[in-house]
């Protein structure tokens, strides 16, 4: 289980950068679900959440529905580009990238740009 304070921290994130800085440390599906529903969610953080959920899906069956949700959000084109995220450069993803493709769409392998 994850601490209730974490839910408060996610809810109180004022912008995409703060939300991303919290999401970087998350691995469990429940707090990642809160990130995906946050009003400050951007493409980079959604992509980070997708990859964390991809890893979590190995252990938690609840991650599958969230993975689909994250993919829909990313494909919608409605999220702003604020924070950069490069899935291939993230050490958390090394095992997933070296493993067979696991059905990860190419669009979810690309880095996202940051807007200054």
N, C-alpha and C positions, 0 to 999 in steps of 0.2 A: 504494500500500500504506500501511497505517497502522501507527504504531509499537506494538511489543509493550507498551510502558509504558502505553499507553492501555487495553489489555485488563486490565492489572493495576489501573489506577485504577478501572475499571468494577467489577471483581470486589471491590475493597476498599471500595466505597461502603457505608457503614453504615446508611443510611436513604434514604427517598424523596427528601428534599431534596438530599442529596449526589448521588444518581443523576441527578436532574433537572439539577443544576448542571453535570454532565458532559455530559449529553445535549444541552443547549442548543447546544453547540459542534460537534456531530457532523453530518456530512452523508453519509458513506459507509455503505453497507448493512452491512458486516461488523461495525463496532462497534455500530451500531444493533441488530443481531441480538442482541448480548450484553446490551444494555440491556433488550430485550424478554424475555429469559430470566432477568433478575436477580430474586432473591427480594423486593427492596424496590420492585419496579415498582408504580406507582400509576396511576390513570386519567389524571392530567394529563401524566405523563411518557410513557405509552403513546400518548396523543393527539399529543404533540409528536413522538414517533418516527414515528407514522403520517404526519404532515405532512412531516417530513424525508424519509421514504421515498417519498412521493408525488412530491416534487421530484427525488429520486435516480432514480426510475423513468424519467425522461426520458433518462438517460445509461446507467444500469446495469440490465440485464435481470434480474439477481438480486434486484432490489428488489421485483419483482412478488409473489413468494411471501411475502416478509416483510410486504408490505402486507396481503395476505390474512390472515396470522397476526396482525398488529396489529389488524385489524378484528375478527377473531374474539375476541381478548382483550377489546377494548373493548365488544363486544356481549354478552359473557358475563355482565357484571354482577358478576364476582367480584373485580375489582381495588378496593382501597380508594381513597378520595378523600383525598389528602394535599396535593398541590401543585396550585395553580391554573394553568391554561393556557388562553389565549384565542387560538385559531387566527387569527381575523380581525384581531387586534391585533398579530400577529407579523409584523415586516417581511420575514422570510424567505418568507412565504406570499403576498405582494402579487401576484406574477405569476400564481400559481395561482388566486387568488380572482378576479382580473380576467379570467382566461381563461375559456373555456366551462367549464361545471361539471365536466367530465371524469369524471362518474359518482361524485363524492364524495357519499356519503349525508349527508342533513341532520343526522343525529345526530353526525356527525364535524365539523360546522361550529360546534357549540355550545361555549361555554367550560365548563371544569370548575371547580367550587368547591374551595377549600382548607378543610381542617378544622383548627381551632385546637386 
